[in-house]
Amino acid sequence: MTIEKASGVVIFRRENKEIYYLILDYGYGYWGFSKGHMEEGEELKQTALREAKEETGIKDLNFIKDFEEKSEYSYEINGQKIFRENNRDSFELNDKNIFKIVVYFLAETKTKKIAISHEHKAYKWLTYQDAFEKLTYKDCKETLEKADEFLKTIT
């Protein structure tokens, strides 16, 4: 089993005293938060910041102190995986189990217009309830729930 480490960020903004959460459409019916694999030498928060900038164009993240939520899950890769190497598409056959550990942070932005990357199909700014219903996986829903509860304790 391969272990992958990643980090991400639950991004929110305030408008008219309402909190809106950013969720991204990864395609295949999967909606989630900005996240990605850690690069060599990166700290968790550096990865979250880099991924948010690459995936959304957001540069003004204000991380909320003392919020950190870990999500762990496993999945299986079967078949061909396409990847880029030296600006060329390559293929490799994969049959492996992956155990993924993602650490999420919480951050506020003033940015409303997002420039999504090629990795995503769309984005939405949604209230807590709407975001909770739109998120695909249980771990993301639990992370959002904890983030929202945390924000209520500090505002």
C-alpha positions in Angstrom: 0.0 0.0 0.0 1.3 3.5 -1.0 0.9 6.3 1.5 0.2 9.8 0.1 0.4 13.0 2.1 -1.5 16.1 1.0 -2.9 19.2 2.5 -5.7 21.6 1.6 -7.7 24.5 2.7 -11.4 25.2 3.5 -11.7 28.7 2.0 -14.4 31.1 3.0 -15.4 34.7 2.5 -17.9 37.0 4.2 -20.6 38.9 2.4 -23.4 40.8 4.1 -22.7 39.0 7.4 -23.1 35.6 5.7 -20.2 33.1 5.3 -19.7 31.5 1.9 -17.5 28.4 1.4 -15.6 27.7 -1.8 -16.0 24.2 -3.3 -14.5 22.9 -6.5 -15.9 20.6 -9.1 -13.2 18.0 -9.8 -15.3 16.3 -12.4 -16.9 12.8 -12.3 -19.5 14.2 -9.8 -16.8 15.0 -7.2 -17.1 18.3 -5.3 -14.5 19.1 -2.7 -12.0 21.6 -1.3 -8.7 22.9 -2.8 -6.0 20.3 -1.9 -2.9 18.6 -3.3 0.1 16.5 -2.8 3.0 17.8 -0.7 6.1 18.5 -2.7 9.5 17.6 -1.3 10.6 20.0 1.4 7.2 21.6 1.8 5.4 22.1 5.1 1.7 21.3 5.3 0.6 25.0 5.2 2.9 25.8 2.3 1.3 23.0 0.3 -2.2 24.3 1.1 -1.2 27.8 0.1 0.5 26.7 -3.1 -2.4 24.4 -4.1 -5.0 27.2 -3.4 -3.1 29.6 -5.6 -2.6 27.1 -8.4 -6.2 25.8 -8.3 -8.1 29.0 -7.7 -5.8 32.0 -8.3 -6.4 33.2 -4.7 -3.4 35.0 -3.2 -4.9 36.7 -0.2 -5.5 33.8 2.2 -5.7 34.7 5.9 -5.2 31.4 7.8 -7.4 31.0 10.9 -5.2 30.2 13.9 -5.7 26.8 15.6 -7.8 25.0 13.0 -6.3 21.9 11.5 -8.4 18.9 10.5 -7.0 15.5 9.3 -8.8 13.3 6.9 -7.7 9.8 6.1 -9.1 7.4 3.5 -8.0 4.8 1.0 -8.7 4.2 -2.6 -7.6 1.9 -5.4 -6.1 2.7 -8.8 -6.7 0.2 -11.5 -5.7 0.6 -15.1 -3.8 3.4 -16.9 -2.8 6.6 -15.4 -1.9 9.6 -17.6 0.8 11.9 -16.4 3.0 14.6 -17.9 6.7 14.2 -18.1 8.9 16.6 -20.0 5.8 18.3 -21.6 4.6 15.0 -23.0 1.7 12.7 -22.0 2.9 9.4 -20.7 1.0 6.3 -19.6 1.7 3.8 -16.9 -0.3 0.8 -15.7 -1.3 1.0 -12.0 -2.8 -1.5 -9.8 -2.3 -0.3 -6.3 -4.0 0.6 -3.1 -3.5 4.2 -1.8 -3.8 5.3 1.8 -4.2 9.1 1.7 -3.7 11.5 4.6 -5.0 15.1 4.0 -4.6 17.9 6.5 -7.0 20.8 6.0 -6.6 24.3 7.2 -9.2 27.1 7.3 -8.6 30.4 5.6 -10.5 33.6 4.8 -10.3 35.5 1.5 -11.7 38.7 0.1 -11.4 37.3 -3.4 -14.7 36.5 -5.0 -13.8 35.8 -8.7 -11.9 32.6 -9.0 -9.6 31.5 -11.8 -9.9 27.7 -11.6 -7.1 25.5 -12.9 -7.3 22.8 -15.6 -7.9 20.3 -12.8 -11.4 21.6 -12.1 -14.6 22.0 -14.1 -16.3 24.7 -12.0 -16.5 26.3 -8.6 -19.2 27.6 -6.3 -19.4 29.9 -3.3 -22.1 28.4 -1.1 -23.6 28.9 2.3 -22.8 26.2 4.9 -26.0 24.2 4.3 -25.7 24.3 0.5 -22.0 23.5 0.5 -22.6 20.6 2.9 -25.3 19.2 0.5 -23.1 19.7 -2.6 -19.9 18.1 -1.2 -19.5 14.5 -2.4 -17.7 12.6 0.3 -18.3 12.2 4.0 -14.8 13.3 5.0 -15.3 16.7 3.3 -18.7 17.1 4.9 -17.2 16.4 8.3 -14.3 18.8 7.7 -16.8 21.5 6.6 -18.9 20.9 9.7 -15.9 21.3 12.0 -14.7 24.4 10.2 -18.1 26.0 10.5 -18.4 25.2 14.2 -14.9 26.5 14.7 -15.8 29.8 13.1 -18.8 30.2 15.3 -16.6 30.0 18.4 -14.3 32.8 17.2 -16.7 35.3 15.7 
